[in-house]
Amino acid sequence: MKKQHPSHLLLVGLVILLVISCSRKKDKFINRNWHALTTKYNTLYNGDVSFIEGKNALVESYQDNYWKQLPIERLEIREEVALQSEVSNPSFDRAEEKAAKAIQKHSMNIKDRERNSQIDEAFMLLGKARYFNQRFIQALEAFNYILYKYPTCNSINNARVWKAKTHIRLDNNEGAIRSLKRLLYSEKIEMTDQELADASAMLAQAYVNLKHKDSAIAPMKVASENTKINEEKGRYRYILGQLYNRVRERDSANFEFDKIIKLNRRVPREYLINAYLAKARNLEIESDDQVAFLNILTKLEKNWENRPFLDKIYYEKAIYFFGADSLDIAEEYYKKSLATGTQDNYLRSLNYETLGRMKFDKGLFEIAGNYMDSTLTLLDENSKRYRVIKKKRDNLDDVILYEGIVRTNDSILKIAALPREEQLSYYKKYTDSLREIKKGELKRQKSLKARSLQNNPTIAARSRVANSTEEQKFYFYNPITLANGKLQFEDIFGKRELVDNWKISSLNQFAQAAEAIEEIDDDYDIEKDPIFDPIQYADKIPTDKKVLDSLGLSINEAYFNLGTVYKEQLKAYDKAVDKFEALLANNPEERYIMPSKYNLYKIYQANGNTFREEQMRQDILKNHPKSRYAAIVKDPFKKAETDGSTPEDIYTKIYKLYEKQEYYSVLDKLEKRITQYDGDPVVAKFQLLKALTLGKIHGASKMRELLNYLAITYPQAEEGQKAQTLIESTVPYLENLTFTQDTSGIKRYKLVYDYQQLQNENALNFKTELDTLIKNRNFNYLKTSVDFYSKDTIFVVVHGLKGKRQARAMNSILRDTEDGGVEVDRDGLFVTTDNYRVIQSQKKYSDYLKVKDSIY
């Protein structure tokens, strides 16, 4: 055997090593591509499918509010904080799971470099799934990882846009604007048209969020021109039209809406219809374009494809006819819009509100109130619109009340003023109409009885049939018997539909028929029924002069209150003028004349009716020259007198006396001012202060009578409403208070020293000594006061003692004159705060002295 040369062996070894190395590289190349293919066509593909399903479901469930600025992206942000385990959409959760699995199983991070080209797509999917699951911080981490680890990947621009979107959701609009501007205006970054559209759209959204709508127009225009998706074209152009409307560029807005209309079926129909309607709102009612557009709305209404949008189409037509003063047609279309069963609560609220306003203008106040109630149920209680309508609705209750008083009393007075013959003639027409109605009812009942007997629907007939069926036998396969059975069924029950509870329903009909028949009284004589006698109605008309005068006074009071409500609360100046003028023409009491004339003067001034304003001014100056109203109209720009001559200044001065507890002086001054300003709305303030003063002097129960008077006399005024609240809650609470024991010994206490009113100076000196002691001992938690109790008694009170022990200790400190105490000949009476409230509100000091030992 020939021996091999060592150099040959070396060559063979090198060949073997080369073969092994190539084999390993080939295996590594195959393995890398296998991972990439598996990532793309298995795990990542399933994640993308789930993500698309979740996004489609999100879009379908989202309801756009076209009454507000549309958002770029349809995503409803949850207000509540969701737990980490909660999932808003299972599809996004599955997409996130698949993306994470692709990263974990197929990532090939070799030498700090990712060798699998699909992992950046997996991170994109991970971030987007988290974004739509509203986990924005976690989504931001995924997008930041792409920007950090894959700066050269194909999806880098997409990641930058999504990062900016996430910052917008986190309310970092300024940061999003900065990053998007760098992306859009950088010369080094190349972007596709769709990427340019996405980035521009989000830049516009950030500007909109910051209320910079004019700045949002330019990027929104770029987005609408570059997007390749028709749905986005329609949405972006509608948003652009809205932005133009916000900056009052209607022509530009209509130009964008026209672009949507030209797209026609290439965009979702909701964009098309809302573009038509938005354009309609931008047209002038008087213009020829608006008339032409009415024809377009009519065509939209007749097109069966537009049935889901009839609520809005009817509403726009209603607005058109309302603006053209065709109020009956407008009302019809408002009702049609509601009849579609629209789920757009804002649209429903607009329909109800407008119908309520129309009914109010016609004087149908109860119907108007019902429409307002319906409006309020659709609004947010914290919104300004809710508060405005709620206030009008509350005022409408007063209008309904007083209009009813005027209508009823005026009718009685007019009939009472007629001669007896005319009264009888009036009521004869009324009773004749009632008689005709009754005759028609009797005729219907007799006809029903005859028809019911003919068809055997009575209980007796059913009993007869039921008894006879016991003798009959029904065989399903006997066609003659079957036919007879059907006829018998129809004879008893009639032709009945095959529905649940058909027999019970028929029995109800039989019961109603039987009840109607039983109502027929064969002995009834319509001519003898007193309800059709006009004399009984005429006899009820009041003839007593006092009663008639009281009805007239009630009308005048109602006129005045109506005028005030229309003027102050509802701003319905024309109606206010009608009421005040009707009051002045109805021989009113003196207290109503001057305020009514002054209110008319102010209304004419507000309406710009200078002729009537001057007439009323001269009337006030001529007929009431010494009144305060004359001083006001003579020089309306003159400032309030420094001597406090206005009612407001007088009230302020009296209230300062009230704060000083000079209650008897307050009562004396209030009585004079109430008489002086009788009939003026300012009297309500004086009356309420008087009620509170009576409560301070005599206790809570003494307030009730005057508060009742206030609530009834001034129901529309703030003081009347406050009086009603006091009657319903505060006064009953104070009246039901009783002395209670302090079983815990840790309640708040007061030390009470009683003095006679004649010893007022001594009481004030004692309070000063107490204040000095409290300051020297640093008892900062204590304070003192001199409290009114009755005409003869006042209290010096130490407040803020914590518990019974501290109250006793305080008594000892005050008696210890050697250690800086106060010279006092008696201990203070310690009382819990609750019991002191009973003493003052019910004036039961003497009762407390009798029971204090048993309480403590």
Buried (B, 14 or more C-beta within 10 A) or exposed (E): EEEEEEEEEEEEEEEEEEEEEEEEEEEEEEEBEEBBEBBBEBBBBBBBBBBEBBBEBBEEEEEBEBEEBBBBBBBEEEEEEEEEEEBBBEBBBBBBBBBBBBBEEBBBEEEEEBBBBBBBBBBBBBBBBBBBBBBBEBBBBBBBBBBEBBEEBEBBBBBBBBBBBBBBBBEBBEBBBBBBBEBBEEEEEEBEEBBBBBBBBBBBBBBBBEEBBEBBBEBBBBBBBBBEEBEBBBBBBBBBBBBBBBEEBBEBBBBBBBBBBEBEEEBEBBBBBBBBBBBBEBBEEEEEBBEEBBEEBEEBBEEEEBEEBBBBBBBBBBBBBBEBEBEEBBBBBBEBBBEBEBEBEBBBBBBBBBBBBBBBEEEBBEBBBBBBBBBBEBBEEEEEBBEEBBEBBBBBBBBBBBBEBBEBBBEBBEBBEBEEEEBBEBBBEEBEEEBEEBEEEBEEBEEBBEEBBEBEBBEEBBEEBEEEEEEEEEEEEEEEBEEEBEEBEEEBBEEEEEEEEEEEEBBEEBEEBBEBBEEEEEEEEEEEEEEBBBEEBBEEBBEEEEEBEEBBBBBBBBBBBBBBBBBBBBEBBEBBBBBBBBBBEBEBBEBBBBBBBBBBBBBBBEEEBEEBBEBBBEBBBEEBEEBBBBBBBEEEEEEEEEEEEBBEBBBEEBBEBBEEBBBEBBBEBBEEBBEEBEBBBBBBBBBBBBBBBBBBBBBBBBBBEBBBBBBEBBBBBEBBBBBBEBBEEBBEEBEEBEBEEBEEEEBBBBBBBBBEEEBEEEBEEBBEBBBEBBEEEEBEEBEBEBBBBBEEBBBBBBBBBEBBEBBBEBBEBBBEEEEEBBEBEEBBBBBBEBBBEBBBBBBBBEEBEEEBEEEB
